[in-house]
């Protein structure tokens, strides 16, 4: 995917077997790269992925993570 236009702390990658979801988060910490290799899926299985950028926001009520809308892609896990 392309990098976010605004400064972000990283990206979240989510995966589902159905394009309508539900989607599950694939890593605990945000990644900073604009690529991701899925090493936890079943080889040959087709998956639907969603990527969201994460930005740290500060307001009068505190600091929070703000996620972007998702960008979607479909792919399959290659054999190991």
N, C-alpha and C positions, 0 to 999 in steps of 0.2 A: 504494500500500500504506500501511498505518498505521505510524507510527513505533514503534520498539522500546520496550518498557516500561522497560528499563535503559539507562543511558548507553552509547552506542556511538560509534565513530569514523566510521562510515559504513556503506554498503551495497555489495554486489557484485551485479551483474546478469549472468546467464548465459543463453544461448540455444541451442536445439536445434530441428531439424526433426522429430524424433521425440519423443514424450512420455517415452520411456524413456532418452533421451540418445543419444549423448554430448552434454553441454552444454559450450559454450565461453564463456569470460569475455569480456565486451564492452568493458570499460574497464580500464586499468592501475591507476588510483588509485580508492579508495573514493569514492562519491558521498555527499553529505550530504542531498540532497533525498529526498523520498519519492515522486518520480515520475521516469520515465526515458523519453526518446524515442529509439527505435531508428532511427538514420540510416544504418546500414550494411547493412541487409537488402535483399532483392530485393522491389520493389513488388508487392503482391498475394500474396506468399508468406505462408503461415500458419506461425507459429513458436510454440514453447513456451518460456516464460521461467521462470527461477528467481531469486528474490531471497534473499540471505543478509545478515544484519547482521554487522558485524565489531566485535569488542571486543578491546582490548589487555589481555592478562592478564600478571601478573607472578607467578612462583613462585620457589622456591628454586633451580631450575635455569636460570632466565632469563626473558626476556620473549618472548611469542609472540602471534600473532593467533588468536583463537578465533572461529569462524564458527558462526552459528545453523543450525538445520535450515532447509531451503528452503521458501519460500512459492511456489506455482506459479500461473501464468496462461497463457492462450493468446491470441494476437493476430496481426494481420497488419500488414505495413508498408504505409503509404499511399503513393500515387504522389508523385513529386517534382515 
